[in-house]
Amino acid sequence: MVDDRGTTIRIESRGPDDTRKIGKAIGSRLRGGEVILLKGTLGAGKTTLVQGIARGLGIEGPVQSPSFVLERIHRGRLELRHLDLYRLTGAEALEAGLLSEMGESDVTVIEWAERAEGLIRADLEVRIEKTREDQGRSIIIEARNPALKSLLEVQGTC
């Protein structure tokens, strides 16, 4: 489902494989410099989506949550900076420099982005909501940067 302005879509995922496919479709369209904010409850599938984004960027190795290390960097077609703010406030993330190293030749994906609300610009915001089904998820993708509305075309490729 696409909203009237063409800036938000909702995609239903039946499980982790679907979520990875959606992520891969997003990752394959990224060109560098994008900042993606991920929001959702514990266990919603944020890291699973990042695994798909990594595959879309040509990253073959394992992609794990950076909860305890705060940041993991993966190299593929573009560099993927995978941040997790679960254990930090937005101010602490800024102070540590995690939110200031975003470059034009990388993609930055931030889990638990609600902790840094208003502190960084975002090109895409992705909210993952658990549905009544055991493995089901609603993935709501909002293009905050109008130039990236084409990323919303992922719906037909999953």
N, C-alpha and C positions, 0 to 999 in steps of 0.2 A: 504494500500500500504506500503510495506517494502522496504527500500533502499537497494542498492547492498551490503553494508557492514553489514546489519542486525542490525544497531544501531538506526534507526529512522523509525517510522511508522506514517501514517496519517489515522485518523479515522474520518468519517463524523458522526456528531450528528444532529438529526432532531429536537432536543429540549432539555429542561432541564432534562426530564426523561432519555433520552439517555446519557446525560452528566453525570448524577449521576451513571448510570450503568457502564460507562467507569471508573469513579472514584472508584466505589465499586470493580471492577475487579482488579484495581491497588492495592487498599488497602488490599485486601485479600491475595495478594502475598508478601506484605512487611514483613520483618523479624526483623526490628529494626536497628537503626543507619543511615537510609536513609535520605537524604536531597533532597527535590523536589522543584525546582524553577518553579513558575507559572508566565507566561507572557501573556499579552493581554490587550486590551483597556478596558476602563470603561464599565461595563455591558457585557463583553465577556463571562462570565460564570466561572470565577476562583473560586468563593466561592461555586458555584453549584458543581463543580468538587470536591472540598474539602469535601462537604457534602457526596458525594459518597465514597471518600477515608475513611472518618470516619465510614461509615456503614461497609466497608470492614474490618475495624479494630475492629468491634464489638461495636462501640460507638452508643448508642441509642438516646441520648438527642439531642436537637437542636444544629446546627452548624451555627453560624452567622459570618459575616465578622468582623474581629477585627480592622477595620479602625480607630476607635476612641480610642481603648484601646491598640493597637499595637500587643498584643498577647493574645491568648486564649489557654488554655490547656484542653484537653479532655482525659478521661481515658477509655480505652477498653482493648482489647487484648494487645495492646501496647499504650503508651502515645502518643498523637498527640499534637505537638506544632504547632499552626497555627498562623503565623506572617503575618502582613500587613505593608509594607514599603511605602505605598502611601504618607504618610505625613512626611517621613524622607528621608534624604540622606543616602547613604551607610555608610559614616563616622559617622553620628549620631546613626545609628543602632549599629555599632561596639562599639561606646562610651557608649551606654546604656547597652551593654552586651547581646543584643538580638541575636547576631550572634555567640556567644561563648559558649552557654550553650547546644549545641547539644550533645546528649548522645547515647550510643549504645543500650539503651533499649527504645528509643523513635523514632518517625518519625517527622521530621521537614518539614513543608510545608510553603513556603514563597510566598505570593502574592506580585505583583509589584517587582519581583526579579531583574528586570533590574536596579533598583536603587542601588543595591549592586553588580553589575557586576564585576567580578574579585576578589571580597573580600572573597568569601566563596567557598568551594568545593561543587559540586553538583553531585548527582548520576543520577538524572533524570531532564531534562528540558522539560516543557510542555508549548507549545504556543497554545493559543486558538484564532482563527481568525473567525470573523463573516463572513458568506457567504451571498450571495444575498437573500437567503430565510430569512423570518422574524425571525425565531427561529433557523435556521441552523448554525452550527459551524463546522470548521475543527479543529481537535485536533491533534497537531503534538507532538509526544513524542520521545525524544532523550535520549537514555541510554548513559550517559557520563561515567559511571562506567561499564566496560565490564562484570563484574560479574553479572550485573543486566539486561543483554540482555533478560533474560527469562521473565522479566516484560512486554516486548513488545508483548507477546503472548495474551494480553488482547483483541486484535482485534477480535478473533474468539469467545469470550465469551460474547460479548455485544449484 
